[in-house]
Amino acid sequence: MITPTLALLESAFDQIDLSVQPTDGAHALPASMYRNGPIIDIERSAVFARHWQYLGHRSQLSTDGEILMASLGGLDVALAHSAQGIRGFHAVCRHRAGPLKPCRGRGKTFLRCRYHAWAYGLDGQLLSAPEMRGAEGFDVSAIRLPEIEVVEFEGLLFGRLEPGPESLEEALVDVASRLAHTGHALPTLRFHERVSYEIDCNWKTYVDNYLEGYHVPHIHPTLNAILDYRSYTTTLSRWYSLQSSPLESKPDAYGSGGALYYFVYPNTMLNILPGRLQTNRVFPLKGNRCRVEFDFLYREAPVANDREFSDVVQQEDIRICEDVQHNLDSGSYVSGLLNPTRESGVHHFQELLRSDYREALRRAKETQRQA
């Protein structure tokens, strides 16, 4: 992971107030933090490398030899289930950075480079490299894929690239007890399908939108009809926020009980509903775009019309996020006052970002002092 220089950080945060914002009277991050520029590279190191992100569900790696490809902080990774358990590796060939893909041959599963066919075992060790025998200093046993940290929680697989400020247990404190109390058994779910969307907005624009129900009555008429907006609440923890609401729909239409919308910093969203889970992760892309990946998991068969309902809500979110991004780019807007009740989740997310920005500056200054 490339570490931003102090000069780059100071230039990006010039005239940006990174101080702690009070709950009442908090202002949103300035528009300049949502525009194309060095902030994307800074966040890859300062935010995405150091915090836990959802990679997949245990059901996708239920037997030895299975491989799951995923993305982690802009890096392609491979999760492999072997006799040593589930481990994760950079899916980048050590030869000339070729992309790896799962393959099977002679009764074994392995990772193979699509570029020059170098092959790696499920432990990350290089197995073979065509026509490399005559290369001076080449040693198969000395080459292996870098490993990432992978931890399982309630059937969900999380990973991170570098040591960070929190363990996964600390990041998800009290979530397991809440799920048990409300009867949500995530380990019993099975992965069904993944749907991806590419959106013309900064990744933070999308996250901000997810973190408040303030817009639901105005943007999501169908969703608003099944949620009890008057009882819609946001609960904050150190590393996550929870939006919850009773469901007002008929039990056979969308299930009975409540909807739990967890956001795990920095980019993981867990939409937990009766008998099912939708996970969505947002990834920054070049050109100030982002990609959102939705995984659909069910306890039994897929719920009728669930995919179609989700797509309607997603298209509504895409339209408003792209319109907001257009205005953020216009220069008309700088920063606005947040609603302390309806936008507490937005404030919570942006405070974590400010904290990571400050930490990046601190570490860069410390590195420069030691140089």
N, C-alpha and C positions, 0 to 999 in steps of 0.2 A: 504494500500500500504506500503510495507516494504521500509524504508529509508536506503540507503547505509551508512555505517559508514565512518568516515573520513579516517581511516586506509585503507579501501577497495578502496576508491576514490584515495587516494594518491598513492597506489600501482598500480592501473590501469593506472593512468596518469603520472607515473614516466617517465621522459625523453620524454614526449609528449609536443610539443609546442602548447599551447591552446590560444596563443595571436592572435589578429585580423590579418588576412592575407590581404594585399593590393590587389585591383582588378587586377592590372598588376603585375605579378610576384608571384601570389598566388600558393602555393603548395597544393596538395590534402592531405586529412587526411592520416596519415601513415597506412601501411598495418596492423599493430597490432590492430588497431581499428576495423578491419573487421574479426578478428579471434575469435574463440570460447573462452569464458572466462567470467570474471566478468562484462565486458562492457554491456552484455545483461541485467543483473539485474539492473545495473546503469541506463541504458536507459529507462527501464520500469518505474522507479520512476522519473528520471530527465527530460525525454522527453515525454513519452506517457501519463503519468498521468496528465500533466499540460496543454496540448494543445488540440484544437478541432479536432475531427475526424468524418468523415462521417459515418453514421450508416444506412441510408436508405432513401427512398423517401416517401413523404406524401401519395402517391397513395397506398402504402402498408399498411397504417393505416387509410383508408378513412372513416370507420364507427366505432361507439362505439363497444367495445368488441374485437376489433382486437388486436393481439399481434405480435410483430416482434422480433425475436431473432437475436442478433448481437454480435460482439466482440469489446471490447474497451480496448486497452492497455494490452492485455493478459487476460482480464477478460470477461467472458460471461455475457451479459446484456440482459434485456428484456424491450422493449418499449411497452407500453400499452395505447390504446386510450379509455378513459372513459369520463364521464360527466365533469371531471376536466381537460380535454384536453389530450395531449400526455405527458406521464411521463416515466422516465426510472429508472430501478432498477438493482441491482446486481442479477444475476440469479444463486445465490448460497444459498442453504437452510441453515437457521440459526441453524439447528439441528446438522448435522455432515457433512456439506459441500456437500450435494448431489446436482446433476444437476437438474434444473427446466425445465419443458416443458409446452407449452400451452395445456389446456384441456377445455372441455366444458361439463357441466352437470347441469340438472335442469334449463335449459334455461340461464345459466350464463357461462361466460368465466373466467378462473382463471389460476394460475400457480401451477403446482403440481410437487412435488419432485419425481423423478424417483426411489429414493432409499428407502424412507420410507413413501411416499404418504402424506407428509405435504402439505397443500394447502394454497395459498396466493391470496388475492384479487388484483384487478387492481390498488389499492392504495398502494400495498406493505404490507398490514396488514395480519398477519397470521389469517386464517379462521378456520382451524382445524388441529389436530395432533392425528392420531390414537393411542389409548391406552396410552395416556400420562396423563390421569386424575389423576392418583395416584402419580405422581412425585411431590415431595415436592418443593415448590417454583415456580411451573410451572404456568404461567399466559399468556393465549392466547393474551390478549390485549396488553401485554408489548413487543411482538415480532413482528418485521416488517423488511422488506428488506431495506438495505441502498439505498438511492436514488442518482442518478447521475444527472448532469445538462444537459438538452436537450433544444436546440434552433433550430428553423426552419429558413431557408434562401432559398428563391426562390423555395420552395417545397422540399428542401434538409434538412434532419435532421442530426444535428451534436450534439455530446456529448463530455463531458470530466469528469474525475474522481475527480479532485481537482481544486481549484481556480488557475488560471494561470496569465501570464503577459498581456494577451490581451482578450478583449471581441470578440465575433464572428463578430460583426459589424466592429471592428478594423481589425480583421484578413482578412476580405473579402471586405475591403474598395474599392469602385469604380467598383467592379465586376458586381453588378446589373445594373449600368448605361451602362457598356460595353455590357452586354447581351441584354439590351433593344435596344441599338443603332444598334446592329447586327441582331436583330430579333429573338433571341433565347429565347423562353418562357419555361423555365424549369418546372414551376408549372403545365403546361398542359400535360407533359409527363406522361406515365404510365409504371410501372415496368413490365418487360417481363420475364427475367430469370437471374439466377446467375450461373457463372462458376468459379471454383476454380482450382488453380494450386499450387502444392508444388514444391519448387525449392531448389537445393543444393547450396545456396549462402546466405551470410549475407543480411539482409533486406536493408542495406545501399548500397550494390552493385547494387541491383535492382533499387533503387531510383536514384542513380547516373546515371545509364544507361537511365532512363526515362527522365532525365533533360537536355539532350543534343541531338541535331539533327546532331551532328558531325559524328555519326556512321551510319546515315540513308542511304547514298549512298552505303555504303560498306556491310551492314548487311540486309537491307530491300529493295530488288529490286522492289517488288510490291508496297510497300508504297512510295518509292522514285518516282515511275512513276506517282503518283497522286498529290504529293506535289511539290511546287515550291521551291527547295532548295535555290536558289539564293535570294529569298524573305523571307526565313525562319528567324524569329526574336525571340528574347527572351526579355521580359520586366519584370523588377523586382519591387516588392512591399515589404513592411516590412515583411509580413508573407506568401506571396505566390509569385510564378513566373508564367509567362504566355509565352508559346511558341505558335506561330501562323504562319500560312502559307496559301496562296491562294491554292485552289484546281484546279488542271489542268485536272481532269477527265471530261468526258462527264456528263452533269447534270443527265441523267437517270442511270448512273453507280454508282456514289458515291455522287451525289448532287452538287449543285453549291454554290459558296460563299467561305468560308474559314474554316479551322480547328483551333480550340482553345484548347490548352492543358494546363489546369491549374494544378499546383501542390500547394496544401495547406499543409503547414508544420504541422505535421511531416510525414504523410503517405497517404494523400488523393490525388487522381488524377482524374480530371474531363476532359474527352475527349468529347468536344462538337462539333458536326457536324450538318449539316442541318437536322432538324427533329428528332434528336436523341441525346442521351447521353450515354456514357460508363463511369461508375465510376470504378476505381480500387483502392483497398487499399492493402497495404503490411503489413504483421504482422510477427514479429520475432518468430521463433520456436526454440525449443531445438535442439542442435547439429549443430548450425550455419546454419540452414535452414530458409526459410521463406515461407509464404503462401500468394498468391495474389488472391483476390476475385474480379471478374468482374461482375458488374450489367449492364444489357442492358435495356435501357428505350427508348420508342418511342412515338412520338406524335400520330401516327396512327398505322398502322400495321408494324410489323418488316420489315426492309429493306432487300430485297433479297440479299443473300450471305454475309450479314454483319457479322454474327457469324463466317462463314468460313474464311472470310478475316481477322477478328480479331485473330482467332486462328493461322493462318499462321504467322502473325506478332509476336504473343506471343511466339510461338515456336522458332522463330529466336532469340528473346530476351533471352529466357531461355538458349539456347545453349551458347550464348556469355557470359551471366552472370555467368554461371557455369564454363566456361573456365577461365574467369577473376578471379573468386573466387579460383580456383585451383592454379593460379599463385600468388594470394595474400597469400595463405597458404604456398607457396613453400619456402619462405625466400629469394627469389632472388630480390624482389622488396621492396622498402621502401616507397617512395613518389615521385610523378612526378609533373612537372610544368603544370598548367592548361592553356588551350587556353582562353584568356580573352574575345574573341568574341563568340566562339561556346560553351564554357563551363561556361558561366557566371551563369547559373542556378545551376550547380554543386557547384560552389564557394559559391553562395547564401545559398544553403542548408547546406553546411558544416560549414559556418560561424554561422548559427543558432544552429547547433549542438555544436560547440565550445562554444558559449554563454551559452547554457544549461549546458554543462560540468563545465564551470567556476562558474555558479550559484549554481550548486550542491556542489561544493567545498566550496563556500562561506557560504552556509547554514549549511554545516556540521561543519565548523570551528566555526560558531556562536553558534551552538548547543553545541559544546564541551566547549566553553567559559562559557556558561550559566549553564553547569552541575556542 
